[in-house]
Amino acid sequence: MKLEPVASLLAALVMLLIGALINRRVGVLSRYNIPDPITGGLLFAVLASLAYATSGFQITMEQSIKPTLLLMFFGGVGLTADLRMLRRGGRALVIFLIILFPYILVQNLVGVSMAKALDLHPIFGLVGGSITLVGGHGTGAAYAERFAEINNLQQVMELSMTVATIGLIVGGIIAGPVAQYLIGKYGLRSAADDAAVASERESASPISTVAVVGALAGILAAVVASRWLAERLSGGAITIPSFLWCMMAGIALRNLLPFVGVRWDDRAADLISSTCLSLFLVMTMMALDVVDVARSAGPFLLIIAMQVVFIVLYVIFVCFRFMGRDYEAAVTSAAFIGFNMGSTATAMANMAAITARHGPAPSSYLIAPLAGAFFVDLMNAFVLTVMLALPFMGG
């Protein structure tokens, strides 16, 4: 049974609400900041996969709206980014990138070492490394096609998609507990929290219809601008993804239009963008065939388990410490796990779940999408090019 667009959107909303209800009723999920879309979407995926495996009944969803939802989310992030408050993020971004590069090397060394221990071709170690975990489904598919043709590796495409999918799930599950551990151990709190509370008390008025319409217009303007820019500037030496253009367009609108008297209600923009992200992620999770994923994973489950151990240790002892050992560092660490195990959307969902409970982290919201959307891909491509050229990776 294929759900038409409106029914698909309704199903996503229902599972999002169910995920929120479960997270609030189950203490361990609430305590460790598991994102509502992960809980609701994964529950649907499990039930749907079991129904298909046992009775042949299959539900498929119309998901053509997903790219627009993701762009709207990043447009909203840009629309709430006041550069006057976020100027200090520049130094933090540089530190974050310095921390990120060696981790990509570590992730691939872990993957190759595990592949050799499991008597697999070393290239499968890269498939269980940054090709799929940092690169995601798109990078995984691109490299898998090459490996199938040049190296004659069987089922490499299916395995790449499986590992990328498992990484997406794991990245959304483990980040919350790690961040909660850091917040609890060091007694951290949001530096922006006091200002935010004071601002709320001064402006206790509800969000107006005009504010929502204005924010929605700004977000859609950023989406239109990003698509235009991505189309006009495609094919260059460096390709900037549409959602990064969208965030930059939102930042430009947020910080330039006040000079001509146009101002935004950040609360409305934040509400719209958070809703779009939740819908994007829950629809992604709902489309998973978890039975097929579990069946085809095989030894890659051991590789991913080892990747989890290493990224948790790296985040606690390297990322968190070098980023400043404060609340922003804990939130950024959750994002680090998100896009190094899943995707930029997972990283943003991880941060959203933590900040909803513990308070704002404005620098983290600027650092993570810039690093995850642009710089990490360049670093990953460089590392993979070097590793694939090593003699023991051939044949």
ABEGO torsion letter per residue (X at the ends): XBBBAAAAAAAAAAAAAAAAAAAAABAAAAAAGBBAAAAAAAAAAAAAAAAAAAAGBBBBBBAAAAAAAAAAAAAAAAAABBAAAAAAAAAAAAAAAAAAAAAAAAAAAAAAAAAAAAGBBAAAAAAABAAAAAAEAAAAAAAAAAAAAAAGBBGAAAAAAAAAAAAAAAAAAAAAAAAAAAAAAAGBBBAAAAAAAAAAAABABBBBAAAAAAAAAAAAAAAAAAAAAAAAABGBABBBBAAAAAAAAAAAAAAAAAAAGBBBBAAAAAAAAAAAAAAAAAAAAAABBAAAAAAAAEAAAAAAAAAAAAAAAAAAAAAAAAAGGBAAAAAAAAAAAAAAABBAAAAAAAAAAAAAAAEBBAAAAAAAAAAAAAAAAAAAAAAAAAAAABAAABX
